[in-house]
Amino acid sequence: MIKNFLAALTLVASTLPMVQVAVMAAPQAKVAQRAPIAPVTVGQWFTNFDQIMRSNIITMQEKEQCDGLLAQAIMPNFDKGAARNLLSGLSNRYVRASHLLDAMPKTAPTKQLYEGYTWYYAETAKLFQTYLKLIDNPMGLAATDESGQLLAPQLLQKKEQLIQVRQALIALDQKVRNENSIAVPAIGM
């Protein structure tokens, strides 16, 4: 299913259809476990959503550290312990955000945002977990997956795809807020 999503993502030219593709590709197995739809306004949904975003946002320092990990991994004095702490902390943060979103009451106008961000957070957590595997692999950047493909280029490709999906989600977020007269918070989305 993820391969279909990745193939479809590369064919999509504008940002809003990318969110729709991400939502369609999002795993549906958890649907039965989701909280029932409770009466909640779109404004209340965004208040809860913004709180989750604020508590789980990646800082610029963390982003810079993550961006440099692959380049630093080839250095002889690379601190694997610090990298492990950073990556496992970020992975846990994104898993927590995905669970918090899943527990929120659902509204029809925010359905695509909910499913898109839930998928995005889960996939980003997996990306950080794969970085951890790469760092801990004795082959280093020459580590491969089960099919023999190098992991490092896959990580960079997945990261770029997640960036595109995130940009599409931000655009969708602004569209839904505008349609419902809800201000966009200054939280560095």
C-alpha positions in Angstrom: 0.0 0.0 0.0 2.9 2.4 0.8 4.5 1.7 -2.6 1.2 2.7 -4.2 1.2 5.9 -2.1 4.7 6.7 -3.1 4.1 6.1 -6.8 0.9 8.2 -6.7 2.7 11.0 -4.7 5.3 11.4 -7.5 2.5 11.8 -10.1 0.6 14.5 -8.2 1.5 18.0 -9.2 -0.4 20.2 -6.7 -0.3 20.0 -2.9 -4.0 19.5 -2.0 -4.4 16.3 -4.1 -1.3 14.9 -2.3 -3.1 15.0 1.0 -6.0 13.2 -0.6 -3.6 10.6 -1.9 -2.0 10.3 1.6 -5.3 9.9 3.2 -6.4 7.3 0.7 -3.1 5.4 1.3 -3.3 5.7 5.1 -3.7 2.3 6.8 -7.4 1.7 7.5 -7.0 -1.3 9.9 -7.3 1.0 12.9 -10.7 2.3 11.9 -12.6 0.0 14.2 -10.4 1.1 17.2 -10.9 4.9 16.7 -12.9 6.9 19.1 -16.6 7.3 18.1 -17.6 10.6 16.5 -18.6 12.9 19.4 -20.2 16.2 19.0 -17.4 18.7 18.7 -17.1 21.9 16.8 -14.5 22.5 14.2 -13.1 25.2 16.5 -12.8 22.8 19.4 -11.1 20.2 17.1 -8.5 22.8 16.1 -7.9 23.9 19.7 -7.1 20.3 20.6 -5.1 19.7 17.4 -3.0 22.9 18.0 -2.2 21.7 21.5 -1.0 18.4 20.1 1.1 20.3 17.5 2.6 22.6 20.1 3.6 19.8 22.4 5.1 17.6 19.6 6.7 20.1 17.3 10.3 19.5 16.3 12.7 22.4 17.2 15.0 24.0 14.7 18.0 22.6 16.7 16.5 19.1 16.5 15.8 19.5 12.7 19.4 20.6 12.1 20.8 17.7 14.1 18.6 15.2 12.2 19.6 16.8 8.8 23.2 16.3 9.6 23.1 12.7 10.9 23.8 10.9 7.7 26.7 13.2 6.9 28.1 12.9 10.4 27.7 9.1 10.5 30.8 8.6 8.4 32.9 10.7 10.8 35.3 8.7 13.1 34.1 10.6 16.2 30.4 10.3 15.5 28.5 10.1 18.8 26.0 7.2 18.2 24.7 7.6 21.7 23.6 11.2 21.2 22.1 10.3 17.8 20.2 7.4 19.3 18.8 9.6 22.1 17.7 12.2 19.5 16.1 9.8 17.1 14.3 7.6 19.7 13.0 10.8 21.4 11.7 12.2 18.1 10.2 8.8 17.1 8.4 8.5 20.5 7.2 12.1 20.1 5.6 11.4 16.7 4.1 8.1 17.9 2.6 9.9 20.8 1.2 12.6 18.5 -0.3 10.0 16.2 -2.0 8.3 19.3 -3.3 11.7 20.6 -4.8 12.6 17.2 -6.4 9.2 17.1 -8.0 9.7 20.5 -9.6 13.1 19.5 -13.3 13.4 18.7 -13.8 13.4 14.9 -15.5 16.1 12.7 -16.4 15.8 9.1 -14.6 19.0 8.0 -11.3 17.9 9.6 -11.4 14.2 8.5 -8.7 14.6 5.9 -6.5 16.6 8.2 -6.9 14.0 11.0 -6.2 11.0 8.7 -3.4 12.9 6.9 -1.6 14.0 10.0 -2.1 10.6 11.7 -0.5 8.9 8.7 2.3 11.6 8.5 3.2 11.2 12.2 3.3 7.4 12.0 5.4 7.4 8.9 7.8 10.1 10.3 8.2 7.9 13.4 9.1 5.0 11.2 11.6 7.2 9.4 13.4 8.0 12.6 13.3 4.3 13.6 14.9 3.4 10.3 17.6 6.1 10.9 18.3 4.3 14.2 18.7 1.0 12.4 21.1 2.6 10.0 23.2 4.1 12.7 23.4 0.8 14.7 24.1 -1.3 11.6 27.8 -2.4 11.5 27.8 -1.7 7.7 27.0 1.9 8.4 25.8 3.8 5.3 26.4 0.7 3.2 23.5 -1.0 5.1 20.8 -2.5 3.0 17.2 -3.6 3.5 15.8 -7.1 3.0 15.8 -6.7 -0.8 19.5 -5.6 -0.9 18.7 -1.9 -1.6 20.8 0.7 0.2 18.9 2.2 3.2 20.5 5.7 3.1 19.1 6.8 -0.3 15.7 5.4 0.7 15.7 7.5 3.8 16.5 10.6 1.9 13.7 9.8 -0.6 11.2 9.1 2.2 12.2 12.3 4.0 11.5 14.4 0.8 8.2 12.7 0.3 7.2 13.4 3.9 8.2 17.0 3.5 5.9 17.2 0.4 3.0 15.6 2.3 3.5 17.9 5.3 3.4 21.0 3.0 0.2 19.7 1.5 -1.2 19.1 5.0 -0.3 22.7 6.0 -2.1 24.0 2.9 -5.1 21.9 3.7 -5.0 23.0 7.3 -5.1 26.7 6.2 -7.9 26.0 3.7 -10.1 24.2 6.4 -9.4 27.0 8.9 -10.3 29.7 6.3 -13.5 27.9 5.4 -14.4 27.8 9.1 -13.1 31.3 10.1 -10.5 29.8 12.5 -7.2 31.7 12.9 -4.0 30.0 12.1 -1.8 29.8 15.3 1.8 30.9 15.3 3.2 27.6 16.4 5.6 26.9 13.6 3.5 24.3 11.9 
